[in-house]
Amino acid sequence: MSTKCENCVIRQYNALRVLNTEDLVEINETKELQSISKGDMIFKEGQRLSGIYCVRNGATKLSKITASGRDQIIKIASKGEILGQRSIVCEENANLSATALNDMEVCFIPKSAIKSRIAHNPLFVKELLVTMATELRVADNMIIDLSQETVKQRLAQALLYLKNQFGEDPNTGDLTLVLSREDLAAAIGTATESCIRLLSDFKKKGYITTQGKNIKILQLEALEELTKDF
């Protein structure tokens, strides 16, 4: 995969796709390719960001510390997504923390390069606003889910999301993206102990099977039915 912005196919997944070749060449001259190890923090909630991060590969959790001190995962970002754009556009500190869920590569693009495009490219501004509006809608839906759905429903939805978004290992059938029980609990808004009990219940009912942290979905229809059971 090319590391040059003008030749990179990943930009088709984000607002950078509307930039012309000249803009992309200039951004390429300022960007920095970074390798992030699993568990490392890309940026922390409240941090003043000096640029944005475009995910080349891997996945990161975007999370926020709640009033009770619990880590709540708001979103899992993957290849092609941009991290930190709202902080740069709105001139505010990061509202979320970003932590690598596996080994990753990201392209760091300095704030000055993005601000220059914002000042002279209305189409780029529109794409950024559309992306931020979409993220806001996702956050709104999450608030509704947390308030109206049971933990069992949210766990079923999370497992289906991991399957649909990241796929399954072609050899074992396990979900490709492996989350710790703590992260899975943080994604569905419950205590780790409750998440473990529900996984055990799903396993007893034959919905899934587990091996260490790995999870394999056995009864897709059963999980889908759970998400409809209001």
C-alpha positions as CSV (number, residue, x, y, z in Angstrom):
1,M,0.0,0.0,0.0
2,S,1.4,3.4,-1.0
3,T,2.4,5.8,1.8
4,K,2.0,8.8,-0.5
5,C,-1.2,10.6,0.1
6,E,-1.9,11.2,-3.6
7,N,-1.7,7.5,-4.3
8,C,-3.3,6.2,-1.1
9,V,-6.6,4.3,-1.5
10,I,-7.5,4.7,2.2
11,R,-8.3,8.4,1.7
12,Q,-11.4,7.3,-0.2
13,Y,-12.9,6.4,3.2
14,N,-12.7,10.0,4.6
15,A,-12.8,13.7,3.8
16,L,-9.3,13.7,2.2
17,R,-10.9,12.1,-0.9
18,V,-12.1,15.5,-2.1
19,L,-8.6,17.1,-2.1
20,N,-6.8,17.6,-5.4
21,T,-3.4,16.2,-6.2
22,E,-1.6,19.5,-5.3
23,D,-3.2,19.5,-1.9
24,L,-2.4,15.9,-1.3
25,V,1.3,16.3,-2.3
26,E,1.6,19.2,0.1
27,I,0.0,17.1,2.9
28,N,2.3,14.2,2.1
29,E,5.3,16.4,2.7
30,T,4.2,17.3,6.2
31,K,2.6,14.0,7.4
32,E,4.3,11.4,9.6
33,L,3.7,7.7,9.4
34,Q,3.5,6.3,13.0
35,S,3.4,2.7,14.3
36,I,1.3,2.3,17.4
37,S,1.6,-0.8,19.5
38,K,-1.5,-2.6,21.0
39,G,-2.5,-0.9,24.2
40,D,-0.7,2.4,23.5
41,M,-2.6,5.6,23.7
42,I,-2.7,7.8,20.6
43,F,-4.1,10.7,22.5
44,K,-5.8,11.3,25.8
45,E,-9.1,13.0,26.7
46,G,-8.5,16.6,27.5
47,Q,-5.2,16.7,25.4
48,R,-4.6,19.6,23.0
49,L,-4.0,18.0,19.7
50,S,-1.5,19.3,17.2
51,G,-3.0,17.4,14.2
52,I,-5.2,14.6,13.0
53,Y,-4.6,10.9,12.7
54,C,-5.6,8.8,9.6
55,V,-5.9,5.1,10.4
56,R,-4.0,3.1,7.8
57,N,-4.6,-0.3,9.5
58,G,-5.7,-1.7,12.8
59,A,-8.4,-0.5,15.2
60,T,-8.6,1.9,18.1
61,K,-11.2,2.5,20.8
62,L,-12.4,6.0,21.4
63,S,-13.5,6.2,25.0
64,K,-14.5,8.6,27.7
65,I,-14.2,8.5,31.5
66,T,-17.6,8.7,33.1
67,A,-18.5,10.6,36.2
68,S,-18.2,7.3,38.2
69,G,-14.7,6.8,36.8
70,R,-15.6,4.0,34.4
71,D,-14.2,3.8,30.9
72,Q,-17.0,4.0,28.4
73,I,-16.2,3.1,24.8
74,I,-18.0,5.4,22.4
75,K,-16.7,4.0,19.1
76,I,-14.3,1.7,17.6
77,A,-12.5,3.3,14.6
78,S,-10.7,1.3,11.9
79,K,-9.0,1.7,8.5
80,G,-9.6,4.9,6.7
81,E,-11.2,6.8,9.6
82,I,-9.8,10.1,10.9
83,L,-9.2,10.7,14.6
84,G,-9.2,14.1,16.2
85,Q,-10.8,16.1,13.4
86,R,-13.4,17.7,15.6
87,S,-10.7,19.0,18.0
88,I,-8.9,20.6,15.1
89,V,-11.9,22.1,13.4
90,C,-13.5,23.4,16.7
91,E,-10.2,24.4,18.3
92,E,-11.0,22.4,21.4
93,N,-9.2,19.8,23.5
94,A,-9.8,16.1,22.7
95,N,-13.2,15.0,24.1
96,L,-12.2,11.3,23.9
97,S,-9.2,9.1,24.4
98,A,-7.9,7.0,21.5
99,T,-6.2,3.7,22.4
100,A,-4.9,1.0,20.0
101,L,-6.8,-2.3,20.2
102,N,-4.1,-4.0,18.1
103,D,-0.9,-3.0,16.4
104,M,-1.7,-0.1,14.2
105,E,-0.3,2.3,11.6
106,V,-1.6,5.9,11.5
107,C,-0.6,8.9,9.4
108,F,-0.3,12.0,11.6
109,I,-1.2,15.2,9.6
110,P,-0.2,18.5,11.3
111,K,-2.9,21.0,12.2
112,S,-1.4,23.6,9.9
113,A,-1.9,21.4,6.9
114,I,-5.6,20.8,7.7
115,K,-6.3,24.4,8.6
116,S,-4.9,25.5,5.3
117,R,-7.2,23.2,3.4
118,I,-10.2,24.4,5.5
119,A,-9.4,28.0,4.7
120,H,-9.4,27.5,0.9
121,N,-11.5,24.4,0.1
122,P,-15.3,24.6,0.9
123,L,-15.8,21.1,-0.4
124,F,-13.3,19.8,2.2
125,V,-15.1,21.7,4.9
126,K,-18.4,20.2,3.8
127,E,-17.0,16.7,4.0
128,L,-15.6,17.3,7.5
129,L,-19.0,18.6,8.7
130,V,-20.8,15.6,7.2
131,T,-18.4,13.3,9.0
132,M,-18.8,15.0,12.3
133,A,-22.6,15.1,11.9
134,T,-22.6,11.3,11.3
135,E,-20.5,10.8,14.4
136,L,-22.9,12.9,16.4
137,R,-25.8,10.8,15.1
138,V,-24.0,7.6,16.2
139,A,-23.5,9.1,19.6
140,D,-27.2,10.0,19.9
141,N,-28.2,6.5,19.0
142,M,-25.8,5.1,21.6
143,I,-27.4,7.2,24.3
144,I,-30.8,5.8,23.3
145,D,-29.5,2.3,23.3
146,L,-27.9,2.6,26.7
147,S,-31.2,4.0,28.2
148,Q,-33.7,1.7,26.5
149,E,-32.0,-1.6,25.7
150,T,-31.1,-4.4,28.1
151,V,-27.4,-5.3,28.6
152,K,-28.2,-8.6,26.9
153,Q,-29.4,-6.8,23.8
154,R,-26.4,-4.5,23.8
155,L,-24.0,-7.5,24.1
156,A,-25.7,-9.2,21.2
157,Q,-25.5,-6.0,19.1
158,A,-21.8,-5.6,20.0
159,L,-21.0,-9.2,18.9
160,L,-22.9,-8.6,15.6
161,Y,-21.1,-5.3,15.1
162,L,-17.7,-7.0,15.6
163,K,-18.6,-9.7,13.0
164,N,-20.0,-7.3,10.4
165,Q,-17.4,-4.6,10.8
166,F,-14.2,-6.6,11.3
167,G,-15.1,-10.1,10.1
168,E,-14.2,-13.6,11.2
169,D,-11.0,-15.6,11.0
170,P,-11.3,-17.8,7.9
171,N,-9.6,-20.7,9.6
172,T,-11.2,-20.7,13.1
173,G,-14.4,-18.7,12.6
174,D,-13.4,-16.5,15.6
175,L,-14.2,-12.8,15.5
176,T,-11.1,-11.1,14.0
177,L,-11.0,-8.2,16.4
178,V,-10.3,-9.6,19.8
179,L,-11.5,-7.4,22.7
180,S,-10.6,-8.0,26.3
181,R,-13.6,-8.6,28.6
182,E,-13.0,-5.2,30.1
183,D,-13.2,-3.5,26.7
184,L,-16.3,-5.5,25.7
185,A,-18.0,-4.5,28.9
186,A,-17.0,-0.8,28.4
187,A,-18.5,-1.0,24.9
188,I,-21.9,-2.1,26.1
189,G,-21.9,0.1,29.3
190,T,-21.8,-2.5,32.0
191,A,-19.5,-4.0,34.6
192,T,-16.9,-6.6,33.5
193,E,-18.5,-9.2,35.8
194,S,-21.9,-8.7,34.2
195,C,-20.4,-9.0,30.8
196,I,-18.6,-12.3,31.7
197,R,-21.8,-13.7,33.1
198,L,-23.8,-12.8,30.0
199,L,-21.1,-14.4,27.7
200,S,-21.3,-17.5,29.9
201,D,-25.1,-17.5,29.4
202,F,-24.7,-17.1,25.6
203,K,-22.3,-20.0,25.6
204,K,-24.6,-22.3,27.6
205,K,-27.4,-21.5,25.2
206,G,-25.2,-22.3,22.2
207,Y,-25.1,-18.8,20.7
208,I,-21.3,-18.6,20.9
209,T,-18.3,-20.5,21.9
210,T,-15.2,-19.0,23.6
211,Q,-11.5,-19.9,23.8
212,G,-9.6,-17.4,26.0
213,K,-10.4,-14.0,24.7
214,N,-11.6,-15.4,21.4
215,I,-15.3,-15.5,20.6
216,K,-17.0,-17.5,17.8
217,I,-20.6,-16.9,16.9
218,L,-22.5,-20.2,16.4
219,Q,-26.1,-19.0,16.1
220,L,-26.2,-15.7,14.2
221,E,-30.0,-15.7,14.0
222,A,-30.4,-16.1,17.7
223,L,-28.3,-13.0,18.4
224,E,-30.1,-11.1,15.7
225,E,-33.4,-12.0,17.3
226,L,-32.2,-10.8,20.7
227,T,-31.6,-7.3,19.3
228,K,-35.2,-7.1,18.1
229,D,-36.6,-8.2,21.5
230,F,-37.8,-4.9,23.0
